């Protein structure tokens, strides 16, 4: 997906020196300013400090996606949260950055290394509804807020298949803003990512964890990406200690599916790779994918199973294989405007 150039907001820590810090200096971790981004960056900062023996300071960077009030699909999808952080990395203003992996465009710049994908949190979506309602208990015509075409497509399809209707309402904003729509009575429910609420310590707000059989998550949902300059071999090596091989294989397959569908970050595509175990022994990886129209009238949902990928190329192949099957079933016509 092509990334729009975005205006860089003034930096609060503009005095940081250019170039690499010496071995005793604090490592500078670039993060978005949102409460969720700060929470997950704080967790990564602790882990990086442990593996490097160096202090880590957070450098807050405002992205265009944080300041624009337009809907994400209009401003280029979730990639708008990433560009400013990547620019700061390339300019040497920060040493590494933490992203929500589902926000990361599928094309990886040569100058930057995806040094670590830590152990994934819960990839599911969750419902926060009035009166403690579960999804199946929502009244006919319930107003459900989400900014995600992927969620709209699957929620509308599920409701339609169970003889009811919901009205999906596009929303933006942080977790407090979104839950506020429910508390104020403006919406009956909102759908959010389980991992985000977990990292914020807000799991008690959840009224229903949505099964992946109802809503497949976004590719990479629940996982974090730690990125740094590709030519900083020492830092790449240090950060790689935080990598979880199974999580990386799973999200690589999911993102390969997304890329092979030629879909951008805001396309209505869901994907989840999970490990199938025989007792304690992991035998295979299953990759499920879905694409659909946002009104839920048409979905293409398929899965494939194969040996657990042992290399990046094998994980990529799993995603491409499923994408080819989905395209053969008509997936291309369901994604609206194709990314270029």
SERO-4910 file (N, C-alpha, C, O; in steps of 0.05 Angstrom, whole numbers):
BEGIN
 pado doro    nc1    nc2    nc3   cac1   cac2   cac3    cc1    cc2    cc3    oc1    oc2    oc3
  Unk    A     17    -24      0      0      0      0     18     25      0     37     26     15
  Unk    A     11     44    -16     27     69    -17     21     85      7     -3     88     15
  Unk    A     41     98     19     37    114     43     37    143     35     54    153     21
  Unk    A     17    159     45     17    187     39     39    201     55     45    192     77
  Unk    A     50    222     43     69    238     59     53    253     79     31    263     73
  Unk    A     62    256    103     47    269    123     62    291    136     87    289    139
  Unk    A     49    313    144     63    334    158     73    325    185     59    311    199
  Unk    A     97    332    191    109    326    217    102    347    237    107    371    232
  Unk    A     90    340    259     84    360    280    110    367    294    129    351    295
  Unk    A    111    391    307    135    398    322    140    377    344    122    367    357
  Unk    A    166    371    347    173    350    366    180    363    393    194    383    395
  Unk    A    171    350    414    177    360    441    206    355    448    217    369    465
  Unk    A    219    335    436    247    329    443    265    335    419    281    319    411
  Unk    A    261    359    407    276    365    383    306    367    387    322    367    368
  Unk    A    314    369    413    343    373    418    359    347    418    383    348    422
  Unk    A    346    325    412    360    299    411    382    300    390    377    310    368
  Unk    A    406    291    396    428    293    377    423    275    353    410    254    355
  Unk    A    434    284    330    432    267    306    452    244    309    471    245    325
  Unk    A    448    222    294    467    200    294    462    181    317    443    184    332
  Unk    A    479    162    321    476    141    341    487    149    368    508    162    369
  Unk    A    472    143    390    483    149    416    506    129    423    508    108    411
  Unk    A    523    137    442    544    118    450    532     96    467    508     97    473
  Unk    A    549     77    474    538     53    487    526     57    514    511     41    524
  Unk    A    534     80    527    523     85    554    498    102    553    482    102    572
  Unk    A    493    115    531    471    134    529    444    119    528    443     95    521
  Unk    A    423    134    534    396    122    533    389    117    503    396    133    486
  Unk    A    375     95    499    364     90    472    338    105    470    322    106    488
  Unk    A    334    117    447    310    134    443    289    118    427    293    110    405
  Unk    A    266    114    441    245     98    429    223    117    420    211    132    436
  Unk    A    218    117    394    197    134    382    170    121    386    166     97    381
  Unk    A    150    137    395    123    126    399    103    148    392    108    172    395
  Unk    A     80    139    384     57    157    382     50    166    410     57    154    430
  Unk    A     35    189    411     28    200    437      3    189    450     -3    195    473
  Unk    A    -12    172    436    -37    162    447    -31    146    472     -9    135    476
  Unk    A    -51    144    489    -48    130    515    -41    100    510    -25     89    524
  Unk    A    -53     88    489    -48     60    483    -19     57    473     -5     40    481
  Unk    A    -11     75    454     16     73    443     37     77    466     57     63    466
  Unk    A     32     95    484     51    100    506     52     76    524     73     69    534
  Unk    A     29     63    528     28     39    546     44     16    534     60      4    547
  Unk    A     40     11    508     54    -12    496     84     -5    492    101    -23    493
  Unk    A     90     20    486    118     28    484    132     26    510    156     18    512
  Unk    A    118     32    532    130     30    559    137      1    565    158     -4    577
  Unk    A    120    -18    557    126    -46    562    150    -55    546    167    -70    556
  Unk    A    152    -46    521    175    -53    504    200    -40    515    222    -53    515
  Unk    A    198    -15    525    221     -1    535    234    -17    558    258    -19    560
  Unk    A    217    -28    576    227    -44    599    242    -68    588    264    -75    598
  Unk    A    230    -82    569    243   -106    558    269   -100    544    289   -115    547
  Unk    A    270    -78    529    294    -71    514    316    -63    534    339    -70    530
  Unk    A    308    -49    555    328    -41    575    341    -66    588    364    -66    595
  Unk    A    324    -86    592    334   -111    605    354   -125    586    375   -135    596
  Unk    A    349   -126    560    366   -142    542    391   -126    534    411   -137    527
  Unk    A    390    -99    536    413    -83    528    429    -72    551    452    -64    548
  Unk    A    416    -71    575    430    -59    598    431    -29    596    446    -16    611
  Unk    A    416    -17    578    416     12    574    389     24    581    369     11    576
  Unk    A    388     48    591    362     61    596    349     67    569    363     70    548
  Unk    A    323     68    569    307     75    545    289     98    551    274     98    571
  Unk    A    290    118    534    273    141    538    252    142    515    259    137    492
  Unk    A    228    150    522    207    152    501    208    180    488    209    200    502
  Unk    A    207    180    462    206    204    446    179    205    433    173    189    415
  Unk    A    162    224    441    134    225    431    133    239    404    144    261    401
  Unk    A    120    226    385    118    237    358     89    237    350     75    216    351
  Unk    A     79    260    341     51    262    332     50    255    302     65    266    286
  Unk    A     32    237    295     29    229    267      4    242    255    -13    251    270
  Unk    A      3    243    229    -20    254    215    -45    239    222    -67    251    225
  Unk    A    -43    213    226    -66    197    234    -77    205    261   -101    201    267
  Unk    A    -60    216    279    -69    225    305    -84    252    304   -102    256    320
  Unk    A    -76    269    285    -87    296    285   -110    299    266   -128    316    270
  Unk    A   -112    283    245   -133    285    225   -159    274    237   -159    253    251
  Unk    A   -181    287    231   -207    277    241   -222    262    219   -244    252    224
  Unk    A   -209    259    196   -222    244    175   -223    214    181   -207    205    198
  Unk    A   -240    199    168   -241    170    172   -216    158    160   -205    167    140
  Unk    A   -206    137    173   -180    125    165   -180    117    135   -159    121    122
  Unk    A   -202    106    125   -202     98     98   -198    121     78   -188    118     56
  Unk    A   -206    146     87   -203    169     70   -174    180     70   -166    191     50
  Unk    A   -159    176     91   -132    187     92   -110    167     88    -87    172     93
  Unk    A   -118    143     78    -97    124     71    -95    100     89    -76     85     87
  Unk    A   -114     96    107   -113     72    124    -94     76    147    -83     98    151
  Unk    A    -90     55    162    -74     56    187    -44     63    182    -30     69    201
  Unk    A    -35     61    157     -7     68    151      0     96    158     23    103    162
  Unk    A    -21    114    161    -15    142    168     -4    144    196      6    165    204
  Unk    A     -6    124    213      5    124    240     35    117    240     48    121    260
  Unk    A     45    108    218     72     96    217     92    115    204    115    115    213
  Unk    A     84    130    184    103    145    168    120    164    184    145    165    180
  Unk    A    109    179    203    124    199    218    145    185    235    168    195    239
  Unk    A    138    161    246    158    146    263    181    136    245    204    137    253
  Unk    A    174    127    221    195    118    203    213    141    194    237    137    191
  Unk    A    201    164    189    218    187    181    237    195    204    260    201    198
  Unk    A    228    194    229    245    200    252    268    180    254    290    187    261
  Unk    A    262    154    248    283    134    248    304    140    226    328    139    232
  Unk    A    295    146    202    313    151    180    330    176    184    352    178    175
  Unk    A    319    196    199    333    220    205    352    218    229    367    236    235
  Unk    A    351    195    243    368    191    266    358    205    291    372    209    310
  Unk    A    332    214    291    321    228    314    314    208    336    312    215    360
  Unk    A    309    183    329    304    161    348    320    137    340    329    135    317
  Unk    A    324    118    359    339     94    353    322     71    344    330     54    328
  Unk    A    298     69    355    279     48    347    251     58    352    246     76    367
  Unk    A    232     44    340    204     51    342    187     27    347    194      4    340
  Unk    A    164     31    361    145     10    366    119     16    352    108     38    355
  Unk    A    109     -3    336     84      1    322     65    -22    330     74    -43    338
  Unk    A     39    -17    328     20    -39    327     23    -51    300     21    -38    279
  Unk    A     29    -77    299     36    -90    274     14    -87    253     19    -86    229
  Unk    A    -11    -87    262    -33    -85    242    -33    -58    228    -46    -55    207
  Unk    A    -19    -38    239    -17    -11    226      5    -10    205      7      9    190
  Unk    A     23    -31    205     47    -29    188     40    -37    159     30    -59    155
  Unk    A     45    -19    140     42    -27    112     58    -52    105     79    -57    118
  Unk    A     49    -67     86     62    -93     81     89    -91     68    105   -109     69
  Unk    A     95    -68     54    121    -65     42    141    -55     63    136    -35     77
  Unk    A    164    -69     66    184    -62     86    206    -46     72    219    -57     54
  Unk    A    211    -21     81    233     -6     69    260    -19     73    265    -30     95
  Unk    A    278    -19     53    304    -31     55    321    -20     78    337    -34     90
  Unk    A    317      6     83    334     20    103    326     13    132    341     19    151
  Unk    A    303      0    135    293     -6    162    290    -36    166    282    -50    148
  Unk    A    296    -45    190    294    -74    197    271    -78    216    268    -63    236
  Unk    A    255    -98    211    234   -106    230    249   -125    249    249   -150    245
  Unk    A    261   -113    270    280   -128    286    267   -148    304    280   -169    311
  Unk    A    243   -143    313    230   -162    332    200   -160    330    188   -138    326
  Unk    A    187   -183    331    158   -185    335    154   -201    361    155   -225    360
  Unk    A    149   -187    383    147   -201    409    122   -219    409    105   -219    391
  Unk    A    121   -236    430     98   -254    434     72   -239    432     68   -218    444
  Unk    A     54   -250    416     29   -237    410     10   -238    433      9   -258    448
  Unk    A     -6   -217    437    -28   -216    456    -53   -228    443    -51   -237    420
  Unk    A    -75   -228    457   -100   -238    447   -107   -223    420   -110   -199    420
  Unk    A   -110   -238    398   -115   -225    373   -144   -218    368   -151   -204    348
  Unk    A   -162   -226    386   -191   -223    380   -201   -194    382   -188   -177    394
  Unk    A   -224   -190    370   -239   -165    374   -258   -169    398   -265   -192    405
  Unk    A   -265   -147    410   -284   -149    433   -306   -128    430   -303   -109    415
  Unk    A   -328   -133    443   -351   -115    444   -352   -102    471   -349   -114    491
  Unk    A   -356    -75    470   -363    -60    494   -391    -49    490   -394    -31    474
  Unk    A   -410    -61    504   -438    -54    498   -452    -44    523   -444    -49    546
  Unk    A   -474    -30    519   -490    -20    541   -502    -44    556   -508    -65    544
  Unk    A   -507    -40    581   -522    -59    598   -508    -87    598   -522   -107    603
  Unk    A   -482    -88    592   -468   -113    593   -476   -133    572   -472   -157    575
  Unk    A   -487   -124    550   -498   -142    529   -475   -156    514   -455   -144    508
  Unk    A   -480   -182    508   -464   -196    489   -473   -190    461   -495   -179    457
  Unk    A   -457   -197    440   -465   -190    413   -491   -202    405   -508   -189    392
  Unk    A   -496   -228    413   -521   -241    405   -545   -229    419   -568   -233    411
  Unk    A   -540   -213    440   -562   -202    456   -569   -173    447   -588   -161    457
  Unk    A   -554   -162    428   -560   -135    419   -588   -134    406   -595   -153    391
  Unk    A   -603   -113    410   -630   -112    398   -628   -108    367   -608    -99    357
  Unk    A   -649   -115    353   -650   -112    325   -646    -82    318   -659    -65    330
  Unk    A   -629    -76    299   -623    -48    292   -604    -34    310   -601    -10    308
  Unk    A   -590    -49    327   -571    -37    346   -550    -21    330   -541    -29    309
  Unk    A   -541      2    342   -520     19    330   -493     10    341   -489     13    365
  Unk    A   -476      0    324   -450    -11    332   -428      6    319   -427      8    295
  Unk    A   -411     18    335   -390     35    325   -364     21    319   -354      5    336
  Unk    A   -353     26    296   -326     16    289   -316     32    265   -332     39    247
  Unk    A   -290     38    264   -279     51    241   -268     32    220   -256     40    200
  Unk    A   -272      6    224   -259    -15    208   -279    -28    188   -299    -40    196
  Unk    A   -274    -25    162   -290    -39    142   -290    -69    146   -310    -83    141
  Unk    A   -267    -80    155   -265   -109    161   -285   -117    182   -299   -137    178
  Unk    A   -287   -102    203   -306   -109    224   -335   -105    215   -352   -122    220
  Unk    A   -340    -83    200   -367    -79    189   -376   -102    172   -399   -112    176
  Unk    A   -359   -111    154   -367   -133    136   -375   -158    151   -395   -170    146
  Unk    A   -358   -166    171   -363   -191    185   -386   -189    205   -402   -208    208
  Unk    A   -388   -166    219   -410   -163    238   -437   -162    223   -456   -175    232
  Unk    A   -438   -148    201   -463   -147    186   -471   -174    174   -494   -181    174
  Unk    A   -450   -189    165   -456   -216    154   -466   -234    176   -485   -249    171
  Unk    A   -454   -233    200   -462   -250    222   -491   -244    230   -508   -262    233
  Unk    A   -497   -218    232   -524   -210    240   -544   -220    219   -565   -230    225
  Unk    A   -537   -216    193   -555   -224    171   -560   -254    172   -582   -263    168
  Unk    A   -539   -269    177   -541   -299    178   -558   -308    202   -567   -331    202
  Unk    A   -561   -291    222   -577   -299    245   -603   -284    247   -615   -281    268
  Unk    A   -612   -273    224   -639   -262    222   -643   -236    236   -666   -229    244
  Unk    A   -622   -220    240   -625   -195    253   -609   -174    237   -595   -181    218
  Unk    A   -611   -149    245   -596   -128    231   -582   -111    252   -591   -107    275
  Unk    A   -559   -100    244   -546    -79    261   -539    -56    242   -538    -59    218
  Unk    A   -535    -33    254   -526     -9    239   -498     -4    247   -493      5    270
  Unk    A   -479     -8    229   -451     -2    236   -446     28    231   -451     38    209
  Unk    A   -435     41    251   -430     70    250   -400     76    250   -387     68    269
  Unk    A   -390     89    229   -361     95    229   -353    114    251   -365    136    253
  Unk    A   -333    107    267   -323    125    288   -293    126    288   -279    108    277
  Unk    A   -281    147    299   -253    150    303   -249    156    333   -268    159    348
  Unk    A   -223    159    341   -218    168    368   -204    147    384   -202    124    376
  Unk    A   -194    155    408   -180    136    425   -200    119    440   -224    121    436
  Unk    A   -190    101    456   -207     81    470   -228     96    487   -252     88    487
  Unk    A   -220    116    503   -239    131    520   -261    143    503   -285    143    511
  Unk    A   -253    155    481   -273    168    463   -293    148    453   -318    153    453
  Unk    A   -283    125    444   -301    105    432   -320     93    453   -344     90    448
  Unk    A   -309     86    476   -326     75    497   -346     96    507   -368     90    516
  Unk    A   -337    122    505   -355    144    513   -381    145    497   -401    153    507
  Unk    A   -380    136    472   -404    136    455   -425    117    467   -449    121    464
  Unk    A   -415     95    479   -433     76    491   -444     87    518   -468     86    524
  Unk    A   -426     98    534   -433    108    560   -454    131    558   -472    133    575
  Unk    A   -452    147    536   -470    169    533   -496    161    520   -515    177    519
  Unk    A   -498    136    511   -523    127    498   -524    132    468   -544    126    456
  Unk    A   -503    145    457   -503    151    429   -502    125    412   -514    124    390
  Unk    A   -487    105    422   -485     79    408   -493     57    428   -490     60    452
  Unk    A   -502     35    417   -508     12    434   -483     -4    441   -481    -16    462
  Unk    A   -463     -3    423   -438    -18    428   -416     -7    410   -422      6    390
  Unk    A   -391    -13    417   -369     -8    399   -352    -33    399   -352    -50    418
  Unk    A   -336    -37    377   -319    -60    375   -290    -50    375   -283    -31    361
  Unk    A   -274    -62    392   -246    -54    396   -228    -79    395   -238   -102    395
  Unk    A   -202    -75    395   -183    -98    396   -179   -106    425   -174    -89    442
  Unk    A   -180   -132    431   -176   -142    458   -148   -134    468   -145   -127    492
  Unk    A   -128   -136    451   -100   -131    460    -97   -102    470    -83    -97    490
  Unk    A   -109    -83    456   -107    -55    464   -119    -50    491   -107    -37    508
  Unk    A   -143    -61    496   -155    -58    522   -139    -72    544   -136    -62    566
  Unk    A   -127    -95    537   -111   -110    556    -86    -94    564    -80    -92    588
  Unk    A    -73    -81    544    -49    -66    550    -55    -41    566    -38    -30    581
  Unk    A    -80    -31    564    -88     -7    579   -100    -15    607   -107      3    622
  Unk    A   -102    -41    612   -114    -49    637   -144    -44    638   -155    -39    659
  Unk    A   -157    -46    615   -186    -39    613   -203    -63    605   -225    -59    595
  Unk    A   -193    -87    610   -208   -111    602   -235   -112    616   -254   -125    605
  Unk    A   -238    -99    639   -264   -101    653   -286    -87    638   -310    -91    644
  Unk    A   -279    -70    618   -300    -57    602   -312    -75    581   -334    -69    571
  Unk    A   -299    -98    575   -308   -116    554   -334   -130    563   -336   -141    585
  Unk    A   -354   -130    545   -379   -145    551   -380   -171    535   -396   -189    542
  Unk    A   -363   -174    514   -363   -199    499   -337   -201    483   -329   -182    469
  Unk    A   -323   -223    486   -300   -229    469   -311   -243    444   -323   -264    446
  Unk    A   -306   -231    421   -318   -241    396   -301   -264    385   -277   -261    380
  Unk    A   -313   -287    382   -299   -310    372   -288   -304    344   -300   -290    328
  Unk    A   -264   -315    338   -253   -312    311   -270   -326    290   -266   -321    266
  Unk    A   -289   -343    299   -307   -355    280   -329   -335    271   -342   -338    251
  Unk    A   -332   -313    287   -351   -292    280   -336   -269    266   -345   -260    245
  Unk    A   -314   -260    277   -298   -238    266   -269   -246    266   -256   -248    287
  Unk    A   -258   -250    242   -229   -254    240   -215   -226    244   -224   -206    233
  Unk    A   -194   -226    259   -180   -200    265   -165   -189    241   -163   -203    220
  Unk    A   -155   -165    243   -138   -154    223   -112   -169    222   -103   -179    243
  Unk    A   -100   -172    198    -73   -185    197    -54   -171    217    -50   -147    216
  Unk    A    -41   -188    234    -22   -177    254    -35   -166    279    -20   -156    296
  Unk    A    -61   -167    282    -74   -155    306    -64   -169    331    -62   -194    332
  Unk    A    -59   -153    352    -50   -164    377    -20   -165    379     -9   -170    401
  Unk    A     -6   -161    356     24   -163    356     36   -135    354     23   -117    343
  Unk    A     60   -132    364     75   -108    362     98   -112    343    108   -134    339
  Unk    A    107    -90    330    131    -91    313    151    -71    324    145    -48    330
  Unk    A    176    -81    327    198    -64    336    217    -60    312    228    -79    301
  Unk    A    220    -35    304    234    -28    280    258    -10    286    256      8    303
  Unk    A    280    -14    272    304      3    275    318      5    248    311     -8    229
  Unk    A    339     21    247    355     24    222    368     -3    216    379    -16    233
  Unk    A    366    -11    190    377    -37    182    407    -39    185    418    -61    188
  Unk    A    421    -16    183    450    -17    184    461    -15    213    485    -15    216
  Unk    A    443    -14    233    452    -14    260    452    -43    271    435    -51    285
  Unk    A    473    -58    262    473    -87    267    472    -94    297    458   -113    304
  Unk    A    486    -79    314    485    -85    342    457    -82    354    449    -98    370
  Unk    A    443    -61    346    416    -57    357    397    -77    346    380    -88    360
  Unk    A    400    -84    320    383   -104    308    386   -131    324    367   -144    330
  Unk    A    411   -137    330    417   -162    344    405   -162    372    394   -182    382
  Unk    A    408   -139    386    397   -137    413    367   -139    414    355   -153    430
  Unk    A    354   -124    396    325   -124    395    314   -151    387    292   -159    396
  Unk    A    329   -166    371    319   -192    361    316   -212    383    302   -232    380
  Unk    A    328   -207    407    324   -224    429    295   -224    439    286   -242    453
  Unk    A    280   -203    432    252   -201    440    233   -215    420    209   -215    424
  Unk    A    244   -226    398    228   -237    377    216   -264    385    230   -280    398
  Unk    A    191   -268    378    178   -294    383    174   -308    356    158   -298    339
  Unk    A    188   -330    350    188   -341    323    160   -350    313    154   -346    290
  Unk    A    144   -361    331    117   -370    323    100   -346    316     85   -346    296
  Unk    A    101   -325    332     86   -301    326     95   -289    300     78   -281    283
  Unk    A    121   -288    296    131   -276    270    122   -293    246    113   -281    226
  Unk    A    123   -319    248    113   -336    226     84   -331    221     76   -329    197
  Unk    A     68   -329    242     39   -325    239     33   -299    225     18   -297    206
  Unk    A     44   -277    236     38   -251    225     50   -247    197     38   -232    181
  Unk    A     72   -261    191     83   -259    164     64   -272    144     60   -261    122
  Unk    A     52   -295    152     33   -308    134      8   -290    130     -2   -287    108
  Unk    A     -1   -278    152    -25   -261    150    -20   -236    132    -37   -229    116
  Unk    A      3   -224    136     10   -200    121     16   -207     91     11   -190     74
  Unk    A     26   -230     86     31   -239     59      4   -242     45      1   -235     21
  Unk    A    -16   -253     59    -43   -255     47    -53   -227     40    -63   -223     18
  Unk    A    -51   -208     58    -60   -181     53    -46   -169     29    -59   -156     12
  Unk    A    -19   -172     28     -4   -161      5    -12   -174    -21    -14   -161    -42
  Unk    A    -16   -201    -21    -22   -215    -45    -50   -208    -56    -55   -211    -80
  Unk    A    -68   -200    -38    -94   -190    -46    -92   -162    -57   -112   -151    -66
  Unk    A    -68   -150    -56    -64   -123    -64    -82   -104    -49    -92    -84    -60
  Unk    A    -85   -110    -24   -104    -94     -7    -88    -76     12    -67    -84     22
  Unk    A    -98    -53     16    -85    -34     35    -94    -40     63   -110    -58     68
  Unk    A    -82    -25     82    -87    -30    111   -117    -26    118   -126    -37    138
  Unk    A   -131    -10    102   -159     -4    109   -179    -21     94   -203    -17     96
  Unk    A   -169    -41     79   -187    -58     64   -201    -77     83   -192    -83    105
  Unk    A   -225    -87     74   -241   -105     92   -231   -133     92   -245   -152     86
  Unk    A   -205   -137    100   -192   -163    100   -186   -171    128   -174   -156    144
  Unk    A   -195   -195    136   -187   -207    161   -170   -231    157   -173   -245    137
  Unk    A   -152   -237    175   -134   -260    172   -124   -268    199   -118   -251    216
  Unk    A   -121   -294    204   -109   -304    228    -95   -331    223   -107   -349    212
  Unk    A    -70   -332    230    -55   -357    229    -52   -367    258    -43   -352    275
  Unk    A    -59   -392    262    -56   -403    289    -43   -431    287    -44   -444    266
  Unk    A    -31   -439    309    -17   -464    309    -35   -487    318    -50   -484    337
  Unk    A    -33   -509    304    -49   -533    311    -31   -553    325    -11   -562    313
  Unk    A    -37   -560    349    -20   -578    365    -32   -605    368    -57   -608    370
  Unk    A    -15   -625    369    -23   -652    375    -11   -658    403     13   -665    405
  Unk    A    -27   -654    423    -17   -655    451      1   -631    455     -8   -608    451
  Unk    A     26   -635    462     44   -613    467     61   -606    442     77   -587    443
  Unk    A     57   -622    421     74   -618    397     59   -602    376     38   -610    367
  Unk    A     71   -580    368     58   -563    347     64   -577    321     87   -581    313
  Unk    A     42   -583    306     45   -598    282     42   -581    257     57   -583    238
  Unk    A     22   -563    257     15   -549    233      7   -520    239      1   -513    262
  Unk    A      6   -504    218     -5   -477    221    -29   -475    202    -28   -482    179
  Unk    A    -50   -464    213    -75   -459    197    -77   -429    193    -74   -413    211
  Unk    A    -82   -421    168    -86   -393    161   -114   -390    150   -122   -403    131
  Unk    A   -129   -372    163   -156   -366    154   -157   -337    144   -144   -320    155
  Unk    A   -172   -333    123   -175   -306    112   -204   -301    104   -219   -319     98
  Unk    A   -211   -275    105   -238   -266     97   -236   -239     84   -220   -222     92
  Unk    A   -252   -235     64   -256   -208     52   -285   -206     45   -298   -226     37
  Unk    A   -296   -182     48   -325   -179     43   -333   -151     38   -318   -132     43
  Unk    A   -357   -148     29   -369   -121     26   -377   -111     54   -385   -127     71
  Unk    A   -375    -85     58   -380    -75     85   -408    -79     95   -413    -80    119
  Unk    A   -427    -83     76   -455    -88     85   -459   -117     93   -481   -124    102
  Unk    A   -439   -134     89   -441   -162     97   -456   -179     78   -461   -203     84
  Unk    A   -464   -169     54   -480   -186     36   -463   -207     23   -474   -228     16
  Unk    A   -437   -202     19   -420   -222      6   -394   -224     21   -380   -204     26
  Unk    A   -387   -249     28   -361   -254     41   -347   -277     26   -360   -296     17
  Unk    A   -321   -275     23   -305   -298     14   -287   -305     38   -270   -290     46
  Unk    A   -292   -329     48   -277   -338     72   -266   -366     68   -281   -384     62
  Unk    A   -240   -368     69   -226   -393     64   -204   -398     84   -196   -380     98
  Unk    A   -194   -423     85   -171   -429    102   -153   -449     88   -162   -463     70
  Unk    A   -128   -449     98   -109   -469     88    -92   -478    111    -88   -463    130
  Unk    A    -83   -502    110    -66   -513    132    -41   -526    120    -42   -539    100
  Unk    A    -18   -521    133      7   -532    124     26   -535    147     20   -528    169
  Unk    A     50   -545    141     71   -548    162     77   -520    173     74   -500    159
  Unk    A     85   -519    198     93   -494    211    116   -483    195    137   -496    192
  Unk    A    114   -458    185    136   -447    169    161   -444    185    161   -435    208
  Unk    A    183   -453    173    209   -451    187    226   -427    176    246   -420    188
  Unk    A    217   -416    154    231   -393    143    211   -371    135    187   -376    133
  Unk    A    222   -347    131    205   -325    122    192   -331     96    168   -326     93
  Unk    A    206   -343     77    195   -350     51    172   -370     53    152   -368     38
  Unk    A    175   -389     71    153   -409     74    128   -396     85    106   -402     77
  Unk    A    131   -377    104    108   -363    115     95   -345     94     70   -344     92
  Unk    A    111   -332     78    101   -316     56     85   -333     36     64   -325     26
  Unk    A     96   -357     30     83   -375     11     55   -384     21     36   -386      5
  Unk    A     52   -388     47     27   -396     58      6   -375     53    -17   -381     46
  Unk    A     13   -350     57     -5   -327     53    -12   -324     24    -36   -320     17
  Unk    A      8   -327      6      2   -323    -23    -16   -346    -33    -33   -341    -50
  Unk    A    -12   -370    -22    -28   -393    -31    -58   -388    -25    -75   -393    -42
  Unk    A    -63   -379      0    -91   -374      7   -103   -350     -8   -126   -351    -16
  Unk    A    -86   -330    -12    -96   -306    -27   -104   -315    -56   -124   -305    -66
  Unk    A    -88   -332    -68    -95   -341    -95   -122   -355    -96   -138   -351   -114
  Unk    A   -127   -372    -76   -153   -386    -74   -176   -366    -70   -197   -368    -82
  Unk    A   -171   -345    -53   -192   -325    -48   -197   -308    -73   -220   -302    -78
  Unk    A   -176   -301    -87   -180   -286   -112   -196   -302   -133   -212   -292   -148
  Unk    A   -190   -328   -133   -205   -346   -152   -234   -348   -145   -251   -353   -163
  Unk    A   -241   -343   -120   -269   -343   -111   -282   -316   -113   -305   -312   -105
  Unk    A   -268   -296   -124   -280   -270   -128   -273   -249   -108   -287   -228   -106
  Unk    A   -252   -253    -92   -245   -234    -71   -239   -206    -81   -244   -186    -68
  Unk    A   -226   -204   -105   -217   -179   -115   -240   -159   -118   -236   -135   -113
  Unk    A   -263   -168   -126   -286   -150   -130   -299   -140   -105   -317   -123   -106
  Unk    A   -290   -150    -82   -303   -143    -56   -288   -121    -41   -297   -113    -20
  Unk    A   -265   -113    -51   -248    -95    -35   -250    -66    -42   -235    -50    -31
  Unk    A   -269    -59    -59   -271    -31    -66   -247    -22    -82   -237    -36    -99
  Unk    A   -237      2    -76   -215     13    -91   -189     -2    -85   -182     -6    -61
  Unk    A   -175    -12   -105   -151    -27   -101   -128     -8    -95   -127     14   -105
  Unk    A   -110    -17    -77    -87      0    -71    -67     -1    -94    -65    -21   -107
  Unk    A    -53     21    -99    -34     23   -120     -6     29   -109     13     31   -124
***
